[in-house]
Amino acid sequence: MHILPQNSKYIKIAGFLAFFFLVVAPLHAMPIPASEVLIDFGEVTFRSVPSSELRDVEAVDPDMVMGATLARFKVEYGAVLDREMNAEGCLPVNAVKIAAGYSSFDIMIDERYEPGSCEYDAIAGHELEHVRIYRNELAYYGKLIEDELLISSLNMSEVCTEGGTRAEFREKARSILRDDERINLLFVRLDESVREKNAAFDSMEEYLRVKGQCSNW
């Protein structure tokens, strides 16, 4: 698993804002929660499958499908809450976190092509380019999500719920993150961008390039 470290400038910005609000309005401001986005770029596995398992893969021509990449995406939300309630009966939020990315990339290659053969390696190379597209888009949108989480944390200094348990307070904090429209929009755009770029990559020109590498198809 690979983790994109949080850019240090965000920590400095959050610290500056916290200082600014505490100095200007010490009687009303709450400390700003720390924010962190963890990105998982996923591990790649290869397996040989019957041609029948590749028939449902979207393609211009079903006969062009010799391999496919299955990407498993996940998102988890977390919050660290203070131990003590404040005067309003709410729990201060010390930190918020989003962990997102691909838990795995399952590359399937038609079993007609033996591992180590020219054909197998050509298909594998093509599928690894799809993995690169997934990872590049995730890295790009991960930084945008990091920015949005920092902004959201400014309005999430505490969570309140009627007579709730600590677990209910924590779930309330997670639900606030899950329902953040601007962050959700970035996840939608990530999915759309990945789909568009992968579809564009699976062109007839690319198919002919892969086929041109070997002679025993």
TORMARSE-292743 format. One record per residue (C-alpha): residue in one letter; x, y, z. Coordinates in pm, whole numbers, plus 50000, padded with zeros to 5 digits. Example, Ala and Ser with C-alpha at 12.3 -4.5 7.8 and 13.67 -1.06 7.14 Angstrom:
<rs>
("a"; (51230; 49550; 50780))
("s"; (51367; 49894; 50714))
</rs>
This chain:
<rs>
("m"; (50000; 50000; 50000))
("h"; (50120; 50347; 49913))
("i"; (50022; 50656; 50110))
("l"; (50029; 51011; 49983))
("p"; (50163; 51214; 50277))
("q"; (49963; 51519; 50372))
("n"; (50117; 51828; 50220))
("s"; (50283; 52025; 50500))
("k"; (50135; 52352; 50372))
("y"; (49790; 52233; 50482))
("i"; (49915; 52182; 50836))
("k"; (50059; 52533; 50835))
("i"; (49739; 52683; 50695))
("a"; (49526; 52506; 50956))
("g"; (49761; 52618; 51231))
("f"; (49753; 52977; 51108))
("l"; (49374; 52984; 51090))
("a"; (49342; 52836; 51436))
("f"; (49580; 53100; 51573))
("f"; (49396; 53377; 51389))
("f"; (49054; 53284; 51523))
("l"; (49178; 53225; 51875))
("v"; (49340; 53569; 51885))
("v"; (49055; 53763; 51726))
("a"; (48766; 53581; 51894))
("p"; (48898; 53386; 52193))
("l"; (48558; 53370; 52363))
("h"; (48379; 53199; 52073))
("a"; (48623; 53007; 51857))
("m"; (48694; 52637; 51889))
("p"; (49024; 52476; 51787))
("i"; (49021; 52364; 51424))
("p"; (49043; 51985; 51381))
("a"; (49347; 51843; 51206))
("s"; (49265; 51694; 50866))
("e"; (49427; 51403; 50685))
("v"; (49366; 51220; 50358))
("l"; (49524; 50877; 50309))
("i"; (49546; 50744; 49955))
("d"; (49578; 50373; 49876))
("f"; (49714; 50304; 49526))
("g"; (49640; 49932; 49553))
("e"; (49831; 49615; 49478))
("v"; (49823; 49441; 49139))
("t"; (49754; 49071; 49092))
("f"; (49742; 48867; 48771))
("r"; (49533; 48560; 48693))
("s"; (49446; 48357; 48388))
("v"; (49075; 48319; 48317))
("p"; (48859; 48143; 48054))
("s"; (48755; 48355; 47758))
("s"; (48395; 48335; 47884))
("e"; (48481; 48548; 48188))
("l"; (48585; 48833; 47959))
("r"; (48270; 48838; 47747))
("d"; (48093; 49094; 47964))
("v"; (48376; 49347; 47935))
("e"; (48268; 49658; 47746))
("a"; (48453; 49691; 47415))
("v"; (48404; 49818; 47062))
("d"; (48442; 49459; 46943))
("p"; (48406; 49162; 47184))
("d"; (48675; 48976; 46986))
("m"; (48923; 49246; 47090))
("v"; (48897; 49157; 47459))
("m"; (49199; 48950; 47563))
("g"; (49232; 49088; 47914))
("a"; (49062; 49314; 48167))
("t"; (49138; 49499; 48489))
("l"; (48901; 49492; 48784))
("a"; (48960; 49785; 49021))
("r"; (48811; 49773; 49370))
("f"; (48753; 50120; 49514))
("k"; (48690; 50198; 49881))
("v"; (48629; 50504; 50098))
("e"; (48639; 50521; 50476))
("y"; (48567; 50818; 50701))
("g"; (48699; 50873; 51051))
("a"; (48704; 51127; 51331))
("v"; (48894; 51162; 51658))
("l"; (48677; 51313; 51932))
("d"; (48772; 51474; 52259))
("r"; (48715; 51277; 52579))
("e"; (48513; 51548; 52754))
("m"; (48191; 51717; 52650))
("n"; (48184; 52094; 52637))
("a"; (47932; 52321; 52811))
("e"; (47682; 52273; 52527))
("g"; (47686; 51894; 52564))
("c"; (47883; 51844; 52244))
("l"; (48209; 51663; 52182))
("p"; (48493; 51867; 52029))
("v"; (48645; 51715; 51713))
("n"; (49023; 51683; 51730))
("a"; (49083; 51536; 51384))
("v"; (48902; 51420; 51070))
("k"; (49028; 51168; 50817))
("i"; (48936; 51018; 50483))
("a"; (49103; 50699; 50360))
("a"; (49030; 50634; 49993))
("g"; (49170; 50442; 49703))
("y"; (49193; 50105; 49537))
("s"; (49223; 49804; 49763))
("s"; (49340; 49595; 49466))
("f"; (49372; 49569; 49089))
("d"; (49280; 49225; 48957))
("i"; (49425; 49183; 48607))
("m"; (49260; 48898; 48417))
("i"; (49423; 48758; 48105))
("d"; (49273; 48507; 47863))
("e"; (49403; 48162; 47956))
("r"; (49479; 48089; 47590))
("y"; (49801; 48284; 47641))
("e"; (50062; 48125; 47865))
("p"; (50236; 48340; 48129))
("g"; (50575; 48443; 47993))
("s"; (50466; 48428; 47631))
("c"; (50489; 48732; 47405))
("e"; (50110; 48752; 47385))
("y"; (50063; 48730; 47763))
("d"; (50322; 49001; 47826))
("a"; (50170; 49229; 47560))
("i"; (49825; 49200; 47720))
("a"; (49971; 49251; 48068))
("g"; (50150; 49564; 47952))
("h"; (49826; 49706; 47815))
("e"; (49636; 49632; 48138))
("l"; (49911; 49789; 48348))
("e"; (49856; 50110; 48153))
("h"; (49496; 50101; 48277))
("v"; (49629; 50068; 48632))
("r"; (49852; 50371; 48570))
("i"; (49545; 50571; 48460))
("y"; (49357; 50473; 48776))
("r"; (49650; 50571; 48997))
("n"; (49728; 50899; 48822))
("e"; (49368; 51018; 48847))
("l"; (49351; 50911; 49210))
("a"; (49666; 51109; 49291))
("y"; (49525; 51418; 49118))
("y"; (49183; 51406; 49281))
("g"; (49332; 51300; 49613))
("k"; (49496; 51641; 49643))
("l"; (49166; 51816; 49564))
("i"; (48988; 51606; 49826))
("e"; (49261; 51700; 50072))
("d"; (49188; 52068; 50007))
("e"; (48813; 52020; 50052))
("l"; (48857; 51823; 50374))
("l"; (49063; 52107; 50516))
("i"; (48782; 52351; 50434))
("s"; (48520; 52118; 50583))
("s"; (48719; 52085; 50904))
("l"; (48679; 52460; 50963))
("n"; (48306; 52403; 51018))
("m"; (48341; 52084; 51218))
("s"; (48490; 52186; 51549))
("e"; (48230; 51986; 51743))
("v"; (47951; 51730; 51703))
("c"; (47627; 51732; 51894))
("t"; (47360; 51466; 51937))
("e"; (47078; 51426; 52185))
("g"; (47191; 51207; 52474))
("g"; (47405; 50993; 52247))
("t"; (47675; 50744; 52333))
("r"; (48032; 50803; 52231))
("a"; (47984; 50565; 51937))
("e"; (47684; 50771; 51823))
("f"; (47887; 51092; 51842))
("r"; (48158; 50928; 51631))
("e"; (47904; 50805; 51375))
("k"; (47752; 51154; 51358))
("a"; (48094; 51295; 51274))
("r"; (48148; 51032; 51004))
("s"; (47803; 51100; 50857))
("i"; (47885; 51472; 50828))
("l"; (48191; 51380; 50621))
("r"; (48000; 51125; 50412))
("d"; (47731; 51385; 50331))
("d"; (47976; 51660; 50231))
("e"; (47851; 51754; 49883))
("r"; (48177; 51908; 49762))
("i"; (48383; 51604; 49863))
("n"; (48126; 51366; 49713))
("l"; (48133; 51562; 49388))
("l"; (48509; 51508; 49366))
("f"; (48463; 51132; 49404))
("v"; (48204; 51143; 49123))
("r"; (48444; 51338; 48902))
("l"; (48722; 51092; 48980))
("d"; (48503; 50804; 48866))
("e"; (48397; 50987; 48551))
("s"; (48753; 51084; 48462))
("v"; (48881; 50730; 48510))
("r"; (48604; 50589; 48291))
("e"; (48661; 50842; 48015))
("k"; (49039; 50800; 48002))
("n"; (49027; 50422; 48016))
("a"; (48768; 50416; 47737))
("a"; (48980; 50650; 47524))
("f"; (49285; 50432; 47581))
("d"; (49102; 50121; 47455))
("s"; (49108; 50244; 47097))
("m"; (49144; 50046; 46776))
("e"; (49492; 50194; 46739))
("e"; (49593; 50057; 47078))
("y"; (49443; 49717; 46996))
("l"; (49645; 49701; 46674))
("r"; (49959; 49812; 46857))
("v"; (49923; 49528; 47108))
("k"; (49847; 49274; 46835))
("g"; (50148; 49394; 46635))
("q"; (50391; 49299; 46912))
("c"; (50344; 48923; 46866))
("s"; (50258; 48667; 46599))
("n"; (50091; 48373; 46776))
("w"; (49744; 48513; 46845))
</rs>
